Amino acid sequence: MRYSRDKPRPHAEFLLAANSVAGRHTIDLHAQLRNTGRILDASKIELGGTDILEVEVNIQEAIPAPQLEGWKLRYQIWPRDIAIRRNMASSGWQDLEALVAGRDADVFDAQGTGIPANEFLGMLSELPEPNTGAMRWAVVIGDDSGLHLQLQALPASAPTLQGKPLLRK
């Protein structure tokens, strides 16, 4: 990933701006600037690149159940399909169960054996609370002072997290 060092573009292009750099994975920040160089209250982050992201998540980090120790959720996503919200640095929350139910993600037990979606979803419904988890993407600043893409997870449903003022952002 690298920073775009292009000259500032005219204001009219802000809403239509697309990722301007080609690379395996890219992050561009588009912002409206005042003549002084200060950012106005309008910005957006565009993700792009030529490679698909291969994601593997420890399910127990999202759903803290002892039965799920060592279980993994795996899926693939194009960076351009991650919708970072305007004026924010994160996507909306997405239910882990929705990814599995929609066949967008696969579940593997601790031995690496694939678990059918309906079997996993049935197992979750039998767990005590919290038996749900949600994930979102966030653009963060790393220890190297560069922009990085981070997958965040919490043991709650997406609607619950969207209703929390501090987690809405």
C-alpha positions in Angstrom: 0.0 0.0 0.0 1.2 3.5 -0.7 0.1 7.0 -0.3 -1.1 8.9 -3.4 1.1 11.8 -4.0 -0.9 13.3 -6.9 -1.7 17.0 -7.1 -5.0 18.0 -5.4 -7.9 17.7 -7.9 -10.7 20.1 -8.4 -13.6 20.1 -5.9 -16.1 18.9 -8.5 -14.3 15.5 -8.8 -14.6 14.7 -5.1 -17.7 12.5 -5.2 -16.6 10.7 -8.3 -13.0 10.1 -7.3 -11.8 6.6 -7.7 -8.7 4.9 -6.4 -5.8 6.4 -8.2 -3.0 4.0 -7.6 -2.5 0.5 -8.9 -1.1 -2.2 -6.6 -1.9 -5.4 -4.9 -3.9 -3.6 -2.2 -4.5 0.2 -2.1 -6.0 2.8 0.3 -6.7 6.3 -0.9 -8.1 9.1 1.2 -10.2 11.6 -0.7 -11.0 14.9 1.1 -12.2 18.3 0.4 -9.6 20.9 1.3 -9.9 24.6 2.1 -7.4 27.0 0.5 -5.4 26.8 3.8 -5.0 23.0 3.4 -7.4 22.1 6.2 -9.8 19.2 5.6 -13.5 20.2 5.5 -16.1 17.8 6.9 -16.3 15.7 3.7 -13.9 12.8 3.1 -14.0 9.3 1.9 -11.7 6.4 1.8 -11.5 4.2 -1.3 -10.0 0.7 -1.3 -8.7 -1.1 -4.3 -6.1 -3.3 -5.8 -5.5 -6.2 -8.1 -5.5 -9.0 -5.5 -8.4 -10.6 -3.5 -8.1 -10.4 0.3 -8.0 -13.9 1.8 -9.5 -13.6 5.3 -9.3 -16.1 8.1 -10.9 -15.2 11.4 -10.7 -17.0 14.8 -14.5 -17.4 15.5 -13.9 -17.5 19.2 -12.8 -13.8 19.1 -16.3 -12.9 17.9 -18.3 -15.5 19.8 -16.6 -16.4 23.1 -17.8 -20.0 23.4 -15.4 -22.8 24.6 -16.9 -25.1 22.0 -15.6 -22.9 19.2 -11.9 -22.9 20.3 -9.7 -23.3 17.2 -12.6 -22.8 14.8 -12.0 -20.6 11.8 -14.2 -18.5 9.4 -12.7 -18.1 6.0 -13.8 -16.0 3.1 -12.5 -13.9 0.2 -13.3 -10.3 -0.7 -12.2 -7.8 -3.2 -10.9 -4.6 -1.5 -13.2 -2.5 -3.7 -16.2 -4.4 -2.3 -15.5 -3.2 1.2 -17.7 -0.2 1.7 -15.9 2.3 4.0 -18.6 4.8 4.9 -18.3 8.5 3.9 -16.7 10.7 6.5 -15.7 7.6 8.5 -12.8 5.1 8.5 -14.9 2.0 9.0 -17.5 -0.1 7.2 -20.8 -1.0 8.8 -21.1 -4.0 11.1 -22.0 -7.4 9.5 -23.3 -10.4 11.3 -21.0 -13.4 11.2 -24.0 -15.6 10.9 -25.2 -13.7 7.8 -21.8 -14.3 6.1 -22.2 -18.1 6.7 -25.9 -18.3 5.9 -25.4 -16.4 2.7 -22.6 -18.9 1.7 -20.1 -16.0 1.6 -17.9 -17.6 4.2 -16.9 -21.1 5.2 -16.5 -22.5 8.7 -13.8 -25.0 9.7 -13.4 -26.7 13.1 -10.1 -27.0 15.1 -9.0 -30.0 12.9 -9.6 -28.1 9.7 -12.7 -30.0 8.7 -15.4 -28.0 6.9 -18.6 -27.5 8.8 -21.9 -27.2 6.7 -23.5 -23.8 7.1 -26.8 -25.1 8.5 -25.0 -27.3 11.1 -23.0 -24.3 12.3 -26.0 -22.0 12.5 -28.0 -24.7 14.4 -25.1 -25.0 16.8 -25.0 -21.3 17.4 -28.7 -21.2 18.3 -28.0 -23.7 21.0 -25.2 -21.8 22.7 -25.8 -19.6 25.7 -25.5 -15.8 25.3 -23.6 -14.3 23.6 -24.1 -16.6 20.7 -23.7 -14.1 18.0 -20.9 -11.9 16.6 -20.4 -9.1 14.2 -17.4 -7.9 12.2 -16.5 -4.7 10.4 -13.5 -3.3 8.4 -11.6 -0.3 9.6 -8.8 1.8 8.1 -6.2 2.3 10.9 -2.8 3.9 11.3 -0.2 1.3 12.1 3.0 1.4 14.1 4.8 2.3 10.8 2.6 5.4 10.5 1.0 3.9 7.4 -2.6 3.2 6.6 -3.7 -0.5 7.2 -6.9 -2.4 6.8 -8.1 -4.1 10.0 -10.9 -6.5 10.6 -12.6 -5.9 13.9 -15.0 -8.3 15.7 -17.3 -8.1 18.8 -19.6 -10.6 20.5 -22.9 -8.8 19.6 -25.3 -8.6 16.6 -24.8 -6.0 13.9 -28.1 -4.2 14.8 -27.1 -4.0 18.5 -23.7 -2.5 17.6 -25.2 -0.1 15.1 -27.4 1.2 18.0 -24.4 2.0 20.2 -23.3 5.6 19.6 -19.6 5.0 20.1 -19.7 1.8 17.9 -21.8 3.4 15.1 -18.7 5.2 13.9 
